[in-house]
Amino acid sequence: MNTLGCTINIIANKLKRQIEKNNQAFGISAIQGRIIQYIKRKSKNKDVFQKDLENEFELRGASLSSTLQNLEYQGLIIREPLSSDQRLKRIVLTTKALEISNNIDRNIINVEHEVFKGLTPSEQKTLKDLLDKVYDGIKEF
């Protein structure tokens, strides 16, 4: 018998693997997909810089630099220098990356729909509410 934490971890890993498997069709790696989604979400309210990505994904500068160079080479991001400080470069998604991001969003919705189809809408809401409470209790860890 698995503990509750173990069960949550198994479910999270299976969801992540399925989403990443589907995302391979877009020609991007798992980390590239997560970076694109992060930039899309965060850039609505503020500029995104390499340091933000380093902190969010707990990656060292060299590893992240390589990933960003690949994204740039694939035409998915542009690094734009700020007019106030040419040393700082904000990371901006291209139209191509936004299309991929929209496909990723649809993929996530489809996977979630498939995973939770055995639950009623009320059960889905209850599960989400309970998981939100669990998250609130551990987000300081």
N, C-alpha and C positions, 0 to 999 in steps of 0.2 A: 504494500500500500504506500503510495507516494504522499509526502507532506503537501500541504496546500502550496507552499512556495515552490516546491519541485514541480507540481502540476502546472502552475502559472509559467514557470521557466520553460517547460516542455512545449506548452501551447505557444508561447512567444517565439521560441526557436523555430517551430514548424511554420508559423505565420511568416516570419522573416525569410525563411528559406524559400517558401513558395513565391513570395513577392519578388525576391531577388532572382529566382529562376525565370519568372515571367519578364522581369526587367532586362534580362540578357538579350531579349529580342530587340531591344532598342540600341544595342551595341555599347552599353556602358556597364561598368563594374558596380558592385554593391555600394562601395564607398562613394563612387561618383554620383550614383543616384541619390544617396542620402545628402551629399553636399549640394546638389542641384535643388533638392526639395528644401533644404535649410535656407539657401540663398533666396529662393523664391518667397518663402514665408517671411523671412526677416527683412528683406529689402523693401517690403511694403511700408515699413515704418522708419527705417534708417539705412545708412550705407553699411555694406558688409565688407570687412577687410580680412586679410589672411589671419590676423591675430584672433578674430572672432571664431574662425573655423578651427584654429589650433585649440582654443579653449573648449569649444563645443564637442569636438571629436577626440580630444586628448591625443592629438598627433603632434609629433615634433616638426619643426620648421622644414627640415629637408624632405621628410616623407610627404608632407602636405604640398610643398613646392612642386615635387614631381607629379603629384596628382593634378594640381592646378595647371601645370604645363601641358599635361595630356588633355585636359578639358579645353584648354586654349587651342591646342593643335587640332582637336576635333571640331573646333568652331562652336563650342558650347558656352564659353565665357569670354569676356573681355576684361582686362585689367586697366582701368582708367585712372590716370593720375589726378589728384585733386588740384584745383587751381590755387588753393591756399597753401599747399605743401606737395610739391612734385614727388617727394619720396613716398608719400602715402598713395596707395592705389586701391580704389574700391573695386570690388568684383561684381560684374554685371552679367546677367544671363543674356544670351542671344535669343533670337526668335526660335532657332532650332532647339535650344535647351528648354524653352518654354513649352514647345510642342511635346518634347519628351516628358517634361514634368506633368503636363496634362494627361499623357498616356499612363504615367506612373500613378497619378491620382485615380484614373479609371481602373487600373489594375488592382490597386488597394481596395477600392470599393467592391470590385468583383470578387476578390478573395474573401473579404469580410462577409459579403453576402452569402457566399458558399459555406463558409465556416459556421455562420450563425443561423443558417436556414432552419435548423432544428429547434430554435427558440422563438417564442412568440415575441411580438414587439414589446410587450410589457416585460417579459423576462430579459430581453436585451437591455432595456432601460434600467431594470433593477441591477443587472450585472455591471453595467457601466457605472451606475451610481456607487455600487459597492467598491468597484476597483478604484474609482476616484477617491473614495474615503481611504482606501489602503495607501494610495499614492500620497495623499495629503499627510499621512502618518509617517511616511519614510522619505519624503523629498529633501529632508535636511541631512540625510546620511551622506 
